[in-house]
Amino acid sequence: MPVDRTAQTGQYILLRNWIYIATACIFVVILVIGGLRFDPAESVTNSVAVDDSLHTGADFEVDGYGIEADAFETSSGRIRRNQTFSDLLRDVGIEYPIVQSLIESSEGTFDLRGWQAGKKYTVYRKDNLPEYLVYEHNAVQFFIFDLVGGKVYRDSRPIRIKRHYAQGSITGSLYQTLLDQGVDPTLAYELSEVFAWQIDFYRIQQGDKYEVIYDERLVGDRTISVGQIHAARFTHMKDEYLAFHFDREGSVAYFDEEGNSLQKAFLKAPVKYSRISSRYTGRRFHPVLKTYRAHLGTDYAAPTGTPIRATGDGVIEEAGYRKYNGNWVKIRHNGTFSTGYLHMSRIARGIKKGVHVKQGDLIGYVGSTGLARGAHVCYRFWKNGSQVDPNREEFPSAHPVSEENTDLFADLRDDYLHQLDSLAIMDSVPVIVNSSIPAP
């Protein structure tokens, strides 16, 4: 008898849905029994009122920009390539004196250099005469141009903050795992920043695990970005790493379970979330020279133009061009350590010999100049004048939690550990928990 694939698929979907429902119920029970503490109120930020001159006091429906939508006819479009602010206003039917007045009024409110092709605009007309133009800068911020009065107003939609929980096992890359399981994949970048000094995210493996407590930022019902990570546990190659967000004497930072800062003397890599194409080795086949030779650096492959950042505080020792290095920058961090960044497409503006830089500062962009094939940055590391593999070096932590804040940190850590442990219980269920719990 032939197999009924449709019936099997329906049974699978039904079973999967029941698993999801059961998972959510189990998680809620865990939260209740475990005594986790949450305030039911949501956080709301970035709420700025529209100028009162836009409102007549009539009972009109207010749209997403705070304008009385029923009082106008509206039309929307996208800024065309090479279309200037003046071009658009003339297309809308605005006379030059008003255009000039808007340009003058925009100073200090709207930088016309930020006018971008592809952005949405909406025109509000009454009796076929344009009265307002709204330029949507991003999901939060927009600008209202009064086409009658020649004024410009800046406003933003209110942002809601919701607490979320996620856990899972890596099936490929962290980014793809999050994407496949319905979690905002930009959380991968945020986690890589939190654990930048502990975990080489270019080497995470299938079977690595994570649990994370974090915020999401929403406008209406639309998630616009990942917010603050409050606590996280990442199991990498069977080693467990913990991170707890803590406000230390007004300086926000991440600490391990013992209160030691996660920030080390150097970042793990000079480019964010790329991949290692060649490691530090005493013998490597050179793709250009076609011969075996030592490779005393680590190559991070990334698209041309990818920002390169300083891995530690220091002073620029050299910034220029060499035949083999191409465009490159060398930074002296102290009397012991120096780092080099080779094959840049270009060096960042202001980066020159003698300039002081901070960890994470932009110093250049990925390229393939010099003796290189393919876009990448070759990261070199010197210790006492000799090139070494930075992945084999141990660096001290930054300042730990102060003694006066030890008890406060311990209470916060224990509370978050309890929540992370509750998430870890879900590991046997093939679904990531993504519960929208209002932020405290």
C-alpha positions as CSV (number, residue, x, y, z in Angstrom):
1,M,0.0,0.0,0.0
2,P,1.4,3.4,-0.9
3,V,2.5,5.7,2.0
4,D,0.2,8.7,2.6
5,R,2.9,11.5,2.8
6,T,0.3,14.2,3.3
7,A,-1.1,12.4,6.4
8,Q,2.4,11.8,7.7
9,T,3.3,15.5,7.2
10,G,0.1,16.6,9.0
11,Q,0.8,14.3,11.9
12,Y,4.4,15.6,12.1
13,I,3.2,19.2,12.2
14,L,0.6,18.5,14.8
15,L,3.2,16.7,17.0
16,R,5.6,19.5,16.5
17,N,3.0,22.1,17.6
18,W,2.1,20.0,20.7
19,I,5.9,20.0,21.5
20,Y,6.1,23.7,21.2
21,I,3.0,24.2,23.4
22,A,4.3,21.7,26.0
23,T,7.7,23.4,26.0
24,A,6.2,26.8,26.6
25,C,4.1,25.4,29.5
26,I,7.1,23.7,31.1
27,F,9.1,26.9,30.9
28,V,6.4,28.9,32.5
29,V,6.0,26.3,35.3
30,I,9.8,26.4,35.8
31,L,9.7,30.2,36.1
32,V,6.8,30.1,38.6
33,I,8.2,27.2,40.7
34,G,11.7,28.6,40.6
35,G,10.5,31.9,42.0
36,L,11.9,34.1,39.2
37,R,11.0,37.7,39.8
38,F,9.6,39.9,37.0
39,D,7.7,43.1,37.0
40,P,4.8,43.0,34.6
41,A,5.4,46.5,33.3
42,E,7.2,47.1,30.1
43,S,9.9,49.7,29.6
44,V,9.2,52.5,27.1
45,T,11.9,54.8,25.9
46,N,12.5,57.4,23.2
47,S,9.0,58.9,23.3
48,V,9.1,62.5,22.0
49,A,5.9,64.5,21.5
50,V,5.2,66.0,18.1
51,D,5.1,69.8,18.1
52,D,1.7,71.0,19.1
53,S,1.3,73.1,16.0
54,L,0.6,69.9,14.0
55,H,-2.6,69.3,16.0
56,T,-5.9,71.2,15.7
57,G,-7.6,69.5,18.7
58,A,-10.2,67.7,16.5
59,D,-10.9,64.1,17.1
60,F,-9.0,62.8,14.1
61,E,-7.2,59.4,13.9
62,V,-3.4,60.0,14.6
63,D,-1.1,58.0,12.3
64,G,2.4,56.6,13.0
65,Y,4.0,60.0,12.6
66,G,1.6,61.8,15.1
67,I,-0.3,63.6,12.3
68,E,-4.1,63.6,12.0
69,A,-4.3,61.2,9.1
70,D,-8.0,61.7,8.4
71,A,-7.5,65.4,7.8
72,F,-5.2,64.7,4.8
73,E,-4.8,62.8,1.6
74,T,-1.5,61.0,1.7
75,S,1.0,59.5,-0.8
76,S,4.3,57.7,-0.1
77,G,7.4,56.9,-2.1
78,R,11.1,56.2,-1.8
79,I,14.0,58.7,-2.3
80,R,15.5,58.0,-5.8
81,R,19.1,57.7,-6.4
82,N,20.8,61.1,-6.7
83,Q,17.5,62.8,-5.8
84,T,18.3,65.8,-3.5
85,F,16.0,67.3,-0.9
86,S,15.4,70.3,-3.2
87,D,14.6,68.0,-6.1
88,L,11.9,66.2,-4.1
89,L,10.3,69.4,-2.8
90,R,10.1,70.7,-6.4
91,D,8.6,67.4,-7.5
92,V,6.0,67.7,-4.8
93,G,5.2,71.3,-6.0
94,I,6.9,73.5,-3.4
95,E,8.0,76.9,-4.5
96,Y,11.7,78.0,-4.1
97,P,11.1,80.4,-1.2
98,I,9.7,77.7,1.0
99,V,12.4,75.2,-0.1
100,Q,15.0,77.8,1.0
101,S,13.2,78.4,4.3
102,L,13.2,74.6,5.0
103,I,16.9,74.3,4.2
104,E,17.6,77.1,6.6
105,S,15.3,75.7,9.3
106,S,16.8,72.3,9.0
107,E,20.2,73.5,10.4
108,G,20.7,71.9,13.8
109,T,17.6,69.7,13.4
110,F,18.2,67.7,10.2
111,D,21.6,67.2,8.5
112,L,20.8,67.3,4.7
113,R,24.0,65.2,4.2
114,G,22.1,62.4,5.8
115,W,19.4,62.4,3.1
116,Q,19.6,58.8,1.7
117,A,18.3,57.1,-1.4
118,G,15.8,54.3,-0.7
119,K,14.4,56.0,2.4
120,K,10.6,56.3,2.7
121,Y,8.8,59.7,2.5
122,T,5.1,60.6,2.9
123,V,3.4,63.7,1.6
124,Y,0.2,65.0,3.3
125,R,-2.1,67.1,1.1
126,K,-5.3,69.1,1.9
127,D,-7.4,70.3,-1.1
128,N,-4.6,68.9,-3.3
129,L,-2.1,71.3,-1.7
130,P,1.0,69.7,0.1
131,E,1.2,70.8,3.7
132,Y,3.6,68.2,5.3
133,L,6.4,65.9,4.2
134,V,7.7,63.2,6.5
135,Y,11.1,61.7,5.9
136,E,11.6,58.3,7.7
137,H,15.2,58.2,8.7
138,N,14.9,54.7,10.3
139,A,12.4,52.6,12.2
140,V,12.5,55.0,15.2
141,Q,13.4,58.5,14.0
142,F,11.6,60.6,11.4
143,F,11.5,64.3,10.4
144,I,8.4,66.4,9.6
145,F,8.7,69.3,7.2
146,D,6.0,71.9,7.4
147,L,5.6,72.8,3.8
148,V,3.4,75.8,4.6
149,G,5.3,77.4,7.5
150,G,8.8,76.4,6.3
151,K,9.8,74.6,9.6
152,V,11.3,71.3,10.4
153,Y,10.5,69.0,13.4
154,R,12.3,66.0,14.6
155,D,10.4,63.2,16.3
156,S,10.7,59.5,17.2
157,R,8.4,56.6,17.8
158,P,8.3,55.2,21.4
159,I,10.5,52.1,21.9
160,R,9.3,49.2,24.1
161,I,11.8,47.0,25.8
162,K,10.9,43.3,26.4
163,R,12.9,40.7,28.2
164,H,13.6,37.5,26.2
165,Y,15.1,34.1,26.9
166,A,16.8,31.9,24.4
167,Q,18.8,28.6,24.5
168,G,20.0,26.1,22.0
169,S,22.7,23.9,20.6
170,I,24.8,25.1,17.6
171,T,24.0,23.2,14.4
172,G,26.3,25.2,12.1
173,S,27.2,28.8,12.7
174,L,25.7,30.7,15.6
175,Y,24.1,33.2,13.3
176,Q,22.4,30.4,11.2
177,T,21.3,28.5,14.3
178,L,19.5,31.6,15.7
179,L,18.0,32.3,12.3
180,D,16.7,28.8,11.8
181,Q,15.2,28.7,15.3
182,G,13.3,32.0,15.1
183,V,15.6,34.2,17.2
184,D,16.9,37.6,15.9
185,P,20.3,36.5,14.4
186,T,21.9,39.8,15.3
187,L,22.0,38.3,18.8
188,A,25.0,36.4,17.5
189,Y,27.0,39.6,17.0
190,E,26.0,40.8,20.5
191,L,27.2,37.6,22.1
192,S,30.4,37.7,20.2
193,E,31.0,41.1,21.6
194,V,30.2,40.1,25.2
195,F,32.6,37.1,25.0
196,A,35.1,38.8,22.6
197,W,38.0,38.1,25.1
198,Q,37.1,34.5,26.0
199,I,35.7,32.7,22.9
200,D,37.0,32.6,19.3
201,F,33.7,32.7,17.5
202,Y,35.3,31.7,14.3
203,R,36.0,28.3,15.9
204,I,32.6,27.4,17.5
205,Q,31.6,23.9,16.8
206,Q,28.4,21.9,16.3
207,G,27.2,20.9,19.7
208,D,28.3,24.0,21.5
209,K,25.5,25.4,23.6
210,Y,24.2,28.7,24.8
211,E,21.6,30.2,27.2
212,V,21.0,33.9,27.1
213,I,18.8,36.5,28.9
214,Y,18.4,39.7,26.8
215,D,16.2,42.6,25.8
216,E,14.6,43.2,22.5
217,R,13.7,46.7,21.3
218,L,10.3,47.1,19.6
219,V,8.4,49.8,17.9
220,G,4.8,48.8,18.0
221,D,4.8,45.0,17.5
222,R,8.0,45.2,15.3
223,T,11.3,44.1,16.7
224,I,13.9,46.6,15.6
225,S,17.1,45.4,17.4
226,V,18.6,43.3,20.1
227,G,19.0,45.4,23.3
228,Q,21.0,44.7,26.4
229,I,22.3,41.2,27.2
230,H,21.8,40.7,30.9
231,A,23.3,37.3,31.4
232,A,24.7,34.5,29.2
233,R,26.3,31.1,29.4
234,F,28.2,29.7,26.4
235,T,29.5,26.1,26.4
236,H,32.4,25.9,23.9
237,M,34.5,22.7,23.4
238,K,33.0,21.5,26.7
239,D,34.3,24.6,28.5
240,E,31.7,26.8,30.2
241,Y,31.8,30.6,30.0
242,L,29.5,32.9,32.0
243,A,28.8,36.6,31.6
244,F,26.8,38.9,33.9
245,H,25.9,42.4,33.1
246,F,26.7,44.7,36.0
247,D,26.7,48.4,36.6
248,R,30.1,48.9,38.3
249,E,30.3,52.4,39.9
250,G,28.5,53.9,37.0
251,S,30.5,51.9,34.4
252,V,28.5,49.1,32.7
253,A,30.6,46.0,32.1
254,Y,30.4,42.2,32.0
255,F,31.9,39.9,34.6
256,D,32.3,36.2,35.2
257,E,30.8,34.2,38.1
258,E,33.7,35.3,40.4
259,G,33.3,39.0,39.6
260,N,36.3,39.3,37.3
261,S,35.9,41.5,34.3
262,L,35.5,39.7,31.0
263,Q,37.5,42.4,29.2
264,K,41.1,41.4,28.6
265,A,44.0,43.4,27.3
266,F,43.3,42.4,23.7
267,L,40.3,41.5,21.6
268,K,40.3,38.0,20.0
269,A,40.2,39.4,16.5
270,P,40.5,42.7,14.6
271,V,37.3,42.2,12.6
272,K,33.8,41.3,13.8
273,Y,32.4,37.9,13.1
274,S,34.4,36.9,10.1
275,R,36.4,33.6,9.5
276,I,40.0,32.6,9.8
277,S,41.4,31.7,6.4
278,S,44.9,30.9,7.6
279,R,46.4,30.5,11.0
280,Y,49.8,31.2,12.6
281,T,52.1,28.4,11.5
282,G,55.8,27.7,10.8
283,R,55.0,26.2,7.4
284,R,52.3,27.3,5.0
285,F,52.0,27.1,1.2
286,H,51.9,30.7,0.1
287,P,49.1,31.2,-2.5
288,V,51.0,33.9,-4.4
289,L,54.6,32.8,-4.1
290,K,53.7,29.1,-4.6
291,T,56.2,28.0,-2.0
292,Y,56.2,26.8,1.6
293,R,57.2,29.4,4.2
294,A,56.3,30.5,7.7
295,H,53.1,32.4,8.2
296,L,53.6,34.5,11.4
297,G,50.1,35.9,11.5
298,T,46.4,35.0,11.5
299,D,44.4,35.8,8.3
300,Y,40.8,36.9,8.8
301,A,38.8,36.7,5.6
302,A,36.1,39.3,5.2
303,P,34.6,41.4,2.3
304,T,36.6,44.4,1.1
305,G,35.8,47.4,3.1
306,T,35.0,45.6,6.3
307,P,36.1,47.8,9.3
308,I,39.3,46.8,11.1
309,R,39.6,47.7,14.8
310,A,42.4,48.1,17.2
311,T,42.6,45.0,19.4
312,G,44.0,47.0,22.3
313,D,44.8,50.5,23.6
314,G,48.1,51.9,22.2
315,V,50.0,54.4,20.0
316,I,50.3,54.1,16.2
317,E,53.9,53.2,15.4
318,E,53.5,53.0,11.6
319,A,50.7,53.6,9.2
320,G,51.5,53.5,5.5
321,Y,52.3,51.3,2.5
322,R,54.9,48.5,2.2
323,K,55.5,46.3,-0.8
324,Y,54.5,43.1,0.9
325,N,52.3,44.3,3.7
326,G,50.3,46.7,1.4
327,N,48.4,49.3,3.4
328,W,49.1,48.5,7.0
329,V,49.1,49.8,10.6
330,K,51.3,48.8,13.5
331,I,50.3,49.7,17.1
332,R,52.6,49.7,20.1
333,H,50.5,48.8,23.2
334,N,53.1,48.9,25.9
335,G,56.8,47.9,26.4
336,T,55.9,44.2,25.7
337,F,53.2,44.0,23.1
338,S,52.6,45.3,19.5
339,T,50.1,44.4,16.8
340,G,50.1,44.7,13.0
341,Y,47.2,44.8,10.5
342,L,48.2,44.1,6.9
343,H,46.7,44.3,3.4
344,M,44.1,47.1,4.1
345,S,42.2,48.5,1.2
346,R,42.8,51.8,2.9
347,I,43.8,53.2,6.3
348,A,41.1,55.0,8.3
349,R,41.1,58.8,8.4
350,G,43.2,60.3,11.2
351,I,45.3,57.1,11.7
352,K,48.9,58.1,11.5
353,K,52.2,57.7,13.5
354,G,52.0,59.0,17.0
355,V,48.1,58.9,17.3
356,H,46.7,57.3,20.4
357,V,43.9,54.7,19.8
358,K,41.6,52.9,22.1
359,Q,40.5,49.2,22.0
360,G,37.9,48.9,19.3
361,D,38.8,52.1,17.5
362,L,38.5,52.0,13.7
363,I,42.0,51.9,12.1
364,G,41.3,50.8,8.5
365,Y,39.3,48.6,6.1
366,V,39.8,45.0,4.8
367,G,41.4,44.8,1.4
368,S,44.0,42.8,-0.6
369,T,46.9,45.2,-1.1
370,G,50.5,44.1,-1.1
371,L,51.4,40.4,-1.4
372,A,47.9,39.1,-1.0
373,R,45.2,37.1,-2.8
374,G,41.6,37.7,-1.7
375,A,40.3,40.2,0.7
376,H,41.5,39.7,4.3
377,V,43.4,41.2,7.1
378,C,46.6,39.5,8.3
379,Y,46.8,40.1,12.0
380,R,50.4,40.1,13.4
381,F,51.3,40.0,17.1
382,W,54.7,40.9,18.7
383,K,55.8,40.0,22.2
384,N,59.1,41.5,23.3
385,G,60.0,42.1,19.7
386,S,59.3,38.6,18.5
387,Q,56.2,37.5,16.5
388,V,54.0,35.1,18.5
389,D,50.6,33.4,18.2
390,P,48.2,35.6,20.3
391,N,45.8,32.6,20.7
392,R,48.5,30.9,22.9
393,E,49.0,34.0,25.1
394,E,47.3,34.6,28.5
395,F,46.3,38.2,29.2
396,P,45.2,39.6,32.6
397,S,41.6,40.8,33.2
398,A,40.6,44.4,33.7
399,H,39.4,45.5,37.2
400,P,37.1,43.1,39.0
401,V,33.9,44.1,40.9
402,S,34.9,46.3,43.8
403,E,34.8,45.0,47.3
404,E,32.0,47.3,48.3
405,N,29.8,45.9,45.5
406,T,30.6,42.2,46.0
407,D,27.4,41.4,47.8
408,L,25.2,43.3,45.3
409,F,26.9,41.5,42.4
410,A,26.6,38.1,44.2
411,D,22.8,38.6,44.5
412,L,22.4,39.5,40.9
413,R,24.7,36.7,39.7
414,D,22.8,34.1,41.7
415,D,19.4,35.3,40.4
416,Y,20.6,35.1,36.8
417,L,22.3,31.8,37.3
418,H,19.0,30.4,38.5
419,Q,17.3,31.7,35.4
420,L,20.1,30.3,33.1
421,D,19.8,26.9,34.9
422,S,16.1,26.9,34.2
423,L,16.8,27.5,30.5
424,A,19.4,24.7,30.5
425,I,16.7,22.2,31.6
426,M,15.0,22.9,28.2
427,D,18.0,21.5,26.3
428,S,16.4,18.1,25.8
429,V,13.5,19.7,23.9
430,P,14.3,20.5,20.2
431,V,13.1,24.1,20.2
432,I,14.6,27.4,21.4
433,V,12.6,29.2,24.1
434,N,11.9,32.8,23.0
435,S,9.5,34.0,25.7
436,S,8.5,37.6,25.6
437,I,8.6,38.5,29.3
438,P,8.2,42.2,30.0
439,A,11.4,43.8,31.2
440,P,11.7,44.7,34.9
